């Protein structure tokens, strides 16, 4: 079954590992590439960060869909600012590795998905 990217973001926001893994496999099986996934993750966690810090993001910044926007407070409750900063670092490394190495998308994104859902930040 093919899932839209926002379902993956929702699963990560809720730290639902089994759902996130299932959806990530679907995204990759149907041809999603690492850079657009990383871009969506960066936008999503930016919104979660600002929601958690009770500040509004820039109005012209890319918007999330209605379901994700409605659940931002729930997601923000699942992540500390320190966790989100660690996620930004992971996203930067994954983005670079996707462009500079031949590591498969699943080998780049699956460990990150597990770390995010389990709260493991190294």
C-alpha positions as CSV (number, residue, x, y, z in Angstrom):
1,X,0.0,0.0,0.0
2,X,1.3,3.5,-0.9
3,X,1.2,6.1,1.9
4,X,1.7,9.8,1.6
5,X,4.6,11.4,3.4
6,X,2.4,13.1,5.9
7,X,1.5,9.7,7.4
8,X,5.2,9.0,8.0
9,X,5.5,12.4,9.7
10,X,2.5,11.7,11.8
11,X,3.9,8.4,13.0
12,X,7.2,10.0,13.9
13,X,5.4,12.8,15.7
14,X,3.6,10.2,17.8
15,X,6.8,8.1,18.1
16,X,4.9,5.1,16.7
17,X,7.8,3.0,15.5
18,X,5.9,0.1,13.9
19,X,3.7,2.4,11.9
20,X,6.7,4.7,10.9
21,X,8.7,1.7,9.7
22,X,5.8,0.3,7.7
23,X,5.2,3.7,6.0
24,X,8.9,4.3,5.4
25,X,9.2,1.0,3.6
26,X,6.1,2.0,1.5
27,X,7.5,5.4,0.6
28,X,10.8,3.9,-0.5
29,X,9.2,1.0,-2.4
30,X,7.1,3.5,-4.4
31,X,10.1,5.6,-5.3
32,X,10.4,8.3,-2.8
33,X,14.0,9.7,-2.6
34,X,16.0,10.7,0.4
35,X,16.3,14.5,-0.2
36,X,12.6,15.2,-0.4
37,X,12.0,13.0,2.7
38,X,14.7,14.9,4.6
39,X,13.2,18.2,3.5
40,X,9.7,17.2,4.7
41,X,11.3,16.0,8.0
42,X,13.1,19.3,8.5
43,X,9.9,21.3,7.9
44,X,7.9,19.1,10.2
45,X,10.4,19.2,13.1
46,X,10.8,22.9,12.6
47,X,7.1,23.4,13.2
48,X,7.2,21.0,16.2
49,X,10.2,22.9,17.6
50,X,8.4,26.3,17.4
51,X,5.2,24.9,18.7
52,X,7.0,23.4,21.7
53,X,8.6,26.7,22.4
54,X,5.3,28.6,22.1
55,X,6.5,30.7,19.2
56,X,5.1,31.1,15.7
57,X,7.3,30.1,12.8
58,X,7.6,32.5,9.9
59,X,4.4,32.9,8.0
60,X,6.0,32.3,4.6
61,X,7.6,29.0,5.8
62,X,6.2,25.9,4.1
63,X,2.9,24.8,5.7
64,X,1.9,21.4,6.9
65,X,-1.3,19.7,6.0
66,X,-4.4,20.1,8.3
67,X,-4.0,16.8,10.1
68,X,-0.3,17.5,11.0
69,X,-1.1,21.1,12.0
70,X,-4.0,20.0,14.2
71,X,-1.7,17.6,16.1
72,X,1.4,19.9,16.5
73,X,0.8,20.3,20.3
74,X,0.7,16.5,20.7
75,X,3.9,16.1,18.7
76,X,5.6,19.0,20.6
77,X,4.7,17.2,23.9
78,X,6.7,14.1,22.7
79,X,9.9,16.0,21.9
80,X,12.2,18.3,23.9
81,X,14.1,21.1,22.2
82,X,17.3,19.1,22.7
83,X,15.8,16.1,20.9
84,X,14.8,18.2,18.0
85,X,18.2,19.8,17.7
86,X,19.7,16.2,17.6
87,X,17.2,15.3,14.9
88,X,18.3,18.3,12.8
89,X,21.9,17.0,13.2
90,X,20.9,13.6,12.0
91,X,19.0,15.0,9.1
92,X,22.0,17.0,8.0
93,X,24.2,13.9,8.1
94,X,21.7,11.8,6.2
95,X,21.3,14.6,3.6
96,X,25.0,14.7,3.0
97,X,25.4,10.9,2.9
98,X,22.6,10.6,0.4
99,X,24.4,12.9,-1.9
100,X,28.0,11.8,-1.4
101,X,27.8,8.0,-0.9
102,X,26.0,5.0,-2.4
103,X,24.3,4.0,0.9
104,X,20.8,2.8,0.1
105,X,17.9,5.0,1.2
106,X,16.6,2.3,3.6
107,X,20.0,2.1,5.3
108,X,20.1,5.9,5.7
109,X,16.5,6.4,6.9
110,X,15.7,3.3,8.9
111,X,18.2,3.8,11.7
112,X,17.1,7.5,12.0
113,X,13.5,6.4,12.2
114,X,14.3,3.9,15.0
115,X,16.3,6.5,16.9
116,X,13.6,9.2,16.6
117,X,10.8,6.9,17.8
118,X,12.9,5.4,20.6
119,X,14.5,8.7,21.7
120,X,18.1,7.6,21.0
121,X,20.2,10.6,20.1
122,X,24.0,10.1,19.8
